[in-house]
Amino acid sequence: MNGRSNPRTGRNRELPTGVWDELYLDRATEPRQALEVGNRLLARPDPPYRCVRRNWLRLLRQASRYPQVSAELLLALARMDWRQGHERRAIFLGRLLSQRAHEHHWTEIEIEVCGHLGRWLLLRNQPQEALPILQAVITLPSVGPSWERSAYNIGVALWNLGRYEEAAHHWHTWQSKISQVELRAHLNMGLDNVALARGQYSEAMGYFEAAYTFYGSRVGQMDHVIAALNNCLYTAAMMEDWGAAQQWLEEVPRWPGVGEDYQWGELASTQAEIAWKQGRVEDSRQYLHRAYDLLGGHWCRGWFTARILHAEMALSGDDADTAVQRFNEVLNALPGLKDDTLRVALVIRAIDIASLAKPRSLKKLNASIRRFRALNASYLY
C-alpha cells in the first residue's frame, strides 16, 4: 500500500518512505532482509535502536543453521554497539567474530570485522593492540574498501606509537597501492605530519596543499578542510614565509560554517602566532581570545601552542604571574598528550621562552622551568 486517497481533495497522499519498516522487522523471518531493513532504520535521524537490536538478536538465535549469515548479524550488532557508545561490548563482539571468521575462512567478513576492530582500538588510544590486527588484514587477499583502510590505519597505529620513521616508510610504500581518493588525502596528511615533525617544511607544504585541494573539492570531506588549511598556514609560519601565509589567510573566508569549533580554534591559534611574529600585538590578542573560546578543553596542538604563546606575550610585559599560570596549564596537560614529537617541541619552546624572561621574572618562573627540564631530560626520549 503506497498511499491513501484524501476524500476531500481526491488526491493521493503519500506515506513516508519506510513507514512499515519497524512492523516488518518485528515479523521478519529472513535474516538477510532483516539486516537490510535494520540498516535502513539505523540511517534515520532518530534510529529505533531497541527495535533493531531486539529483532537482530532474535534472528541471530534462529540463524544457527546459516553460520555466515549469523556472522553478518553479529558484525551489524557490534557496529551498532559502537555507534551507541557501548565500546567494550563492540570490541568484545569484534574479537569473537574475527576469530570465528578466521576459523571458517570467511575472508570478506574477516577483513571487514578486523578493519573495524583495528579502527575502534585506535579511537580508544590502544595502538599497540590495534597494530597486529590491522597487519593481519593486509596479509589477506585485497577485497573491498576495508582492506585499504586497514593498510592506511597501520601507519596511524605506528605514528601513535611514536614510530614515526616506520609510519612514514609504510605510508610511502602503500601510497601507490591505495586507490580510494579519500584515503590518499588522509595519507598525504600523515606524510606531511611526519615531514613537519622532521622540520622538512617544503616537503610538508606539498603534502598539505594536496590534502587541502582534495578536501576542498569533495562535499563529503569538507569537515577536514579547515585542519588542512590550518596545517598549510602553520607550516608557512614555521618557514616564516609571510607571503605564503597571507595567501593561505585569504582562503579562510571561503569556508563559513565548515568544520568543528576546535578546528577553527586551532586556526585562530595559528593566526595569533603569525600576528605576534609580525608585531601585530593587538591582533594577536584578539585571535588568542578566539582560540581559547573555540578550543575549550579539546587537547590538540593549538590548545598547547596558544598557552605557550600567551606566556610569551605576558613575559614581554614582565607579567610573570600570567606566564606561570599558562605554563602550569601546559605542564599539567602534557602527561596526557600522546604525540611524543609534539610534546618534545612544546617543552623545548617553553624552556626557550622562559629562559629569555627578564631577570625579575625568572625567580617566579624557576619552578616551571625545572618541571619542563625534568620532562625534557627524563620522560621524552
C-alpha positions in Angstrom: 0.0 0.0 0.0 1.8 3.1 -1.2 -0.7 5.8 0.0 -4.3 6.6 0.6 -6.9 8.9 -1.0 -7.9 12.2 0.6 -11.7 12.1 0.5 -11.9 15.9 0.3 -9.4 16.6 -2.5 -9.3 13.2 -4.2 -5.5 13.5 -4.3 -3.2 10.7 -3.3 -1.4 11.4 -0.1 1.9 9.6 0.0 3.1 7.8 3.2 6.8 8.4 4.2 9.3 6.0 2.8 10.0 3.1 5.1 6.9 3.7 7.2 6.3 0.0 7.6 9.9 -0.9 8.3 9.6 -1.4 12.1 6.5 -3.5 11.7 8.2 -5.6 9.0 11.3 -6.1 11.2 9.1 -7.3 14.1 7.7 -10.0 11.8 10.8 -10.8 9.8 12.0 -14.4 9.5 14.7 -13.9 6.9 18.0 -12.7 8.4 19.3 -11.0 5.2 16.2 -9.0 4.7 16.2 -8.1 8.3 19.7 -6.8 8.0 18.8 -4.6 5.1 15.7 -3.2 6.9 17.5 -2.7 10.2 20.3 -0.8 8.5 17.7 1.4 6.8 16.1 2.1 10.2 19.6 3.0 11.7 20.0 5.6 8.9 17.1 7.6 10.3 17.8 10.8 12.3 16.3 9.1 15.4 17.1 5.4 14.9 14.9 2.9 16.8 17.9 1.1 18.4 15.8 -1.2 20.7 13.6 -2.5 17.9 16.6 -3.2 15.7 18.6 -4.9 18.5 15.7 -7.0 19.7 15.0 -8.3 16.3 18.6 -8.9 15.2 19.2 -10.8 18.4 16.1 -12.8 17.8 17.2 -13.8 14.3 20.7 -14.4 15.5 19.4 -17.1 17.8 17.3 -18.6 14.9 20.1 -18.5 12.3 22.3 -21.2 13.7 21.8 -23.2 10.5 23.3 -20.4 8.5 26.6 -19.6 10.2 27.8 -17.0 7.7 24.5 -15.0 8.0 24.9 -15.2 11.8 28.4 -13.7 11.4 26.9 -10.8 9.4 24.3 -10.2 12.1 27.0 -10.3 14.8 29.0 -7.7 12.9 26.0 -5.5 12.5 25.3 -5.7 16.2 28.9 -4.8 17.0 28.8 -1.8 14.7 25.5 -0.6 16.3 27.0 -1.1 19.8 30.0 1.1 18.8 27.7 3.8 17.4 25.7 3.9 20.6 28.8 4.2 22.7 29.0 0.6 24.0 32.6 0.4 23.0 33.7 -2.5 25.2 30.8 -4.7 24.0 31.5 -3.8 20.4 35.2 -4.7 20.8 34.3 -8.0 22.5 31.9 -8.9 19.7 34.5 -7.9 17.2 37.2 -10.1 18.7 34.8 -13.0 18.9 33.7 -12.7 15.3 37.2 -12.1 13.9 38.3 -15.5 15.4 35.2 -17.2 14.1 35.7 -15.7 10.6 39.3 -16.8 10.5 38.4 -20.4 11.5 35.8 -20.6 8.8 37.9 -18.8 6.1 35.2 -16.1 5.7 37.8 -13.8 4.1 35.5 -10.8 3.4 33.9 -10.9 6.8 37.4 -11.2 8.5 38.7 -8.2 6.6 35.6 -6.2 7.4 35.5 -7.0 11.1 39.2 -6.7 11.7 39.2 -3.4 9.9 36.5 -2.1 12.2 38.2 -3.6 15.3 41.5 -2.0 14.5 39.9 1.4 13.9 38.0 1.2 17.2 41.1 0.3 19.1 42.9 3.3 17.6 40.0 5.6 18.6 40.3 4.2 22.1 44.0 5.1 22.0 45.1 1.5 22.0 47.5 1.4 19.0 49.6 -1.4 20.4 46.6 -3.7 20.3 45.3 -2.3 17.0 48.6 -2.8 15.1 48.7 -6.6 14.9 45.0 -6.8 14.0 45.5 -4.4 11.1 48.7 -6.0 10.0 46.8 -9.4 9.8 44.3 -7.8 7.4 46.8 -6.9 4.7 48.1 -10.5 4.6 44.7 -11.5 3.3 43.6 -11.0 -0.4 42.8 -7.5 -1.2 38.9 -7.3 -1.0 36.9 -4.1 -0.7 37.5 -0.7 0.9 38.1 -2.1 4.4 41.3 -3.7 3.3 42.7 -0.4 2.0 41.5 1.5 5.2 43.4 -1.1 7.3 46.5 -0.6 5.2 46.3 3.2 5.9 45.5 2.7 9.6 48.7 0.7 10.1 50.5 3.9 9.5 48.3 5.7 12.0 49.0 3.0 14.6 52.8 3.3 14.1 52.5 7.1 14.3 50.5 6.9 17.6 53.2 4.6 19.0 55.9 7.2 18.3 57.4 5.0 15.5 57.5 7.9 13.0 60.1 6.6 10.6 58.2 3.3 10.3 54.9 5.2 9.8 56.5 7.3 7.0 58.0 4.3 5.3 54.7 2.4 5.5 52.7 5.3 4.0 55.3 5.8 1.3 55.2 2.1 0.4 51.4 2.0 0.2 50.9 5.4 -1.5 50.7 3.8 -4.9 48.6 0.8 -3.7 45.7 2.7 -2.2 43.1 3.7 -4.8 40.5 5.4 -2.6 41.0 9.2 -3.1 39.8 9.9 0.4 42.4 7.6 1.9 45.1 9.0 -0.4 44.3 12.5 1.0 44.5 11.2 4.6 47.8 9.5 3.7 49.1 12.9 2.5 48.1 14.4 5.8 50.0 11.7 7.6 53.1 12.1 5.5 53.1 15.9 5.9 52.9 15.5 9.7 56.0 13.3 9.5 57.7 15.9 7.4 56.6 18.7 9.8 57.9 16.8 12.8 61.3 16.5 11.0 61.3 20.2 10.2 61.1 19.4 6.4 58.7 22.3 5.8 58.8 22.5 2.0 58.0 18.8 1.8 55.3 19.1 4.4 53.7 22.0 2.5 53.5 19.9 -0.7 51.5 17.2 1.1 49.3 19.7 3.0 48.5 21.5 -0.3 47.4 18.2 -1.9 45.2 17.3 1.0 43.7 20.8 1.1 42.9 20.7 -2.6 41.2 17.3 -2.3 39.2 18.1 0.9 38.0 21.4 -0.6 36.7 19.7 -3.7 34.7 16.9 -2.1 31.4 17.8 -0.4 31.6 14.7 1.9 35.2 15.6 3.0 34.8 19.3 3.9 35.0 18.5 7.6 38.7 18.0 7.1 39.4 21.2 5.0 39.9 23.5 8.0 42.5 21.2 9.5 44.4 21.0 6.2 44.2 24.8 5.7 45.5 25.3 9.3 48.4 23.0 8.6 49.3 24.9 5.4 49.2 28.2 7.4 51.1 26.7 10.3 53.8 25.4 8.0 54.2 28.8 6.3 54.6 30.3 9.8 57.3 27.8 10.7 59.1 28.8 7.5 58.4 32.5 8.2 57.2 32.7 4.6 54.8 35.6 5.2 53.8 35.8 1.6 52.6 32.2 1.6 51.0 32.8 5.0 49.0 35.7 3.6 47.9 33.6 0.6 46.6 30.9 3.0 44.9 33.5 5.2 43.0 34.7 2.1 41.5 31.2 1.8 39.8 31.4 5.3 36.7 33.3 4.2 35.9 30.6 1.7 34.7 28.2 4.4 32.0 29.7 6.7 30.1 27.0 8.7 32.5 24.2 7.7 34.4 22.1 10.2 34.3 21.8 14.0 34.8 24.6 16.5 38.1 23.2 17.8 39.5 23.2 14.2 38.7 26.9 13.9 40.2 27.3 17.4 43.5 25.8 16.1 43.3 28.1 13.1 42.9 31.1 15.4 45.8 30.0 17.4 48.0 29.9 14.3 46.7 33.3 13.3 47.7 34.6 16.7 51.1 33.2 16.3 51.6 34.9 12.9 50.3 38.2 14.1 52.7 38.1 17.1 55.7 37.3 15.0 54.7 40.2 12.7 54.5 42.6 15.6 50.7 43.0 15.4 50.2 42.6 19.2 46.5 43.6 19.4 45.5 41.4 16.5 47.4 38.5 18.2 45.5 39.1 21.5 42.2 39.0 19.7 43.0 35.8 17.8 44.2 34.2 21.1 41.0 35.1 22.8 39.0 33.5 19.9 41.3 30.4 20.1 40.5 29.9 23.8 36.8 30.2 23.2 36.7 27.7 20.4 39.2 25.2 21.7 37.6 24.8 25.1 39.1 21.6 26.6 40.0 20.0 23.3 43.6 19.0 23.7 45.3 19.5 20.3 48.4 21.3 19.1 46.5 24.7 19.1 45.4 24.2 22.8 49.1 24.0 23.9 50.6 26.5 21.5 48.0 29.1 22.4 49.0 28.9 26.1 52.7 28.9 25.4 52.2 32.0 23.1 50.2 33.6 25.8 53.0 33.0 28.3 55.5 34.6 25.8 53.3 37.6 25.4 52.9 38.0 29.1 56.6 37.8 29.7 57.2 40.5 27.1 55.3 42.8 29.5 57.1 41.3 32.6 53.8 39.7 33.7 55.4 36.6 35.3 52.2 35.5 37.1 50.2 35.1 33.9 53.1 33.2 32.3 53.4 30.8 35.3 49.6 30.2 35.1 49.8 29.3 31.4 53.0 27.2 31.7 51.4 25.2 34.6 48.3 24.5 32.5 50.6 23.1 29.8 52.7 21.1 32.3 49.6 19.6 33.9 48.2 18.5 30.5 51.4 17.2 28.9 51.3 13.8 30.5 48.0 13.1 28.7 49.5 14.1 25.3 50.2 11.0 23.2 52.1 12.7 20.4 55.8 12.5 21.6 57.1 14.7 18.8 54.7 17.5 19.6 55.5 17.1 23.4 59.2 17.5 22.7 58.6 20.6 20.6 56.4 22.2 23.2 58.8 21.6 26.1 61.8 22.9 24.2 59.9 26.0 23.1 58.6 26.7 26.6 62.2 26.4 28.0 63.5 28.8 25.4 60.8 31.3 26.1 61.1 31.1 29.9 64.9 31.4 29.7 64.7 34.7 27.8 62.5 36.3 30.5 63.6 39.4 32.3 65.7 38.8 35.5 62.9 39.9 37.9 60.5 37.4 36.3 62.9 34.4 36.3 62.6 33.8 40.0 58.8 33.2 39.7 59.5 31.0 36.6 62.1 28.8 38.2 59.7 26.1 39.3 58.1 25.9 35.9 61.5 25.8 34.2 62.6 22.9 36.4 59.5 20.9 35.6 59.9 21.5 31.9 63.6 20.5 32.1 62.8 17.4 34.1 60.4 16.3 31.3 62.9 17.1 28.7 65.6 15.0 30.4 63.8 12.0 31.7 60.4 11.5 30.0 60.6 12.5 26.4 63.4 10.4 24.9 
